[in-house]
Amino acid sequence: MRQEPPYPREEQYQTWTGEGVRLEIVATELQDGRWNLAVINERGVWSIWYESFATAETAFEVARRAIEEEGIEEFVRIEEFECLDESHGVDSTMPPQ
């Protein structure tokens, strides 16, 4: 029997703000019921976790803990993504929610 790929079933969002920065935390439910996790910075750069989580709330807790423990700089640094900087003529603002 052919197994379907794990396309997203649902996405949940939380906004984290601090130190003048806004991050979007995204938990995506897959068909197997597990949740993937990503954090998106204001320039649209995604930090994606390789592991999945049993619940969306667990994923959100992991993201918040990572932001607090690793520091906001880990999520806003744009090294290797300089093309997203406003000085390169790209609008780096996140779309309104």
C-alpha positions as CSV (number, residue, x, y, z in Angstrom):
1,M,0.0,0.0,0.0
2,R,1.3,3.4,-1.0
3,Q,1.8,5.8,1.9
4,E,0.9,9.5,1.5
5,P,3.6,12.1,2.1
6,P,3.2,14.0,5.4
7,Y,1.5,17.2,4.0
8,P,0.6,19.8,6.6
9,R,-2.8,19.4,8.2
10,E,-2.8,22.5,10.3
11,E,-0.6,25.4,11.2
12,Q,-0.6,27.4,14.4
13,Y,1.3,30.7,15.0
14,Q,2.6,32.6,17.9
15,T,4.4,35.9,17.9
16,W,7.4,36.5,20.1
17,T,8.5,40.1,20.7
18,G,11.5,41.4,22.6
19,E,14.5,43.6,22.4
20,G,12.7,45.5,19.5
21,V,12.4,42.3,17.4
22,R,9.4,40.3,16.3
23,L,9.6,36.6,15.5
24,E,6.9,34.3,14.2
25,I,6.8,30.8,15.7
26,V,5.1,28.3,13.4
27,A,4.0,24.8,14.5
28,T,2.8,22.6,11.6
29,E,0.9,19.4,12.1
30,L,1.7,16.6,9.8
31,Q,-0.5,13.7,8.8
32,D,1.1,11.4,11.4
33,G,0.0,13.8,14.1
34,R,3.4,15.1,15.0
35,W,4.3,18.8,14.8
36,N,7.2,20.5,13.0
37,L,8.6,23.8,14.3
38,A,10.0,26.9,12.6
39,V,10.9,30.4,13.8
40,I,10.8,33.2,11.1
41,N,12.6,36.5,11.7
42,E,11.6,39.9,10.3
43,R,13.6,39.4,7.2
44,G,11.9,36.1,6.3
45,V,14.7,33.8,7.3
46,W,13.5,30.5,8.7
47,S,15.1,28.5,11.5
48,I,13.7,25.0,11.2
49,W,14.0,22.2,13.7
50,Y,14.8,18.7,12.4
51,E,12.9,16.9,15.2
52,S,9.1,16.9,15.5
53,F,7.0,17.2,18.6
54,A,4.0,15.5,20.1
55,T,1.9,18.7,20.4
56,A,1.9,22.2,19.0
57,E,2.3,23.6,22.6
58,T,5.4,21.5,23.1
59,A,6.8,22.9,19.9
60,F,6.0,26.4,21.0
61,E,7.7,25.8,24.4
62,V,10.8,24.5,22.7
63,A,11.0,27.6,20.5
64,R,10.5,30.0,23.4
65,R,13.1,28.2,25.4
66,A,15.6,28.3,22.5
67,I,15.0,32.1,22.0
68,E,15.6,32.7,25.7
69,E,18.6,30.4,26.1
70,E,20.4,31.0,22.8
71,G,19.5,34.7,22.6
72,I,17.6,36.7,20.0
73,E,20.7,37.3,18.0
74,E,20.8,33.7,16.9
75,F,17.5,34.2,15.1
76,V,18.1,37.7,13.6
77,R,21.7,37.3,12.4
78,I,21.7,37.6,8.6
79,E,25.2,36.4,7.8
80,E,24.9,34.6,4.4
81,F,21.5,36.3,3.9
82,E,22.8,39.8,3.2
83,C,20.7,39.9,0.1
84,L,17.7,40.3,2.4
85,D,19.1,43.5,3.9
86,E,17.3,46.7,3.0
87,S,20.5,48.1,1.6
88,H,20.2,45.6,-1.2
89,G,16.8,47.0,-2.2
90,V,14.7,44.2,-0.8
91,D,11.7,45.0,1.4
92,S,12.5,43.0,4.6
93,T,9.3,43.5,6.5
94,M,7.1,40.6,7.4
95,P,3.6,40.6,6.0
96,P,0.9,41.8,8.4
97,Q,-1.0,39.0,10.2
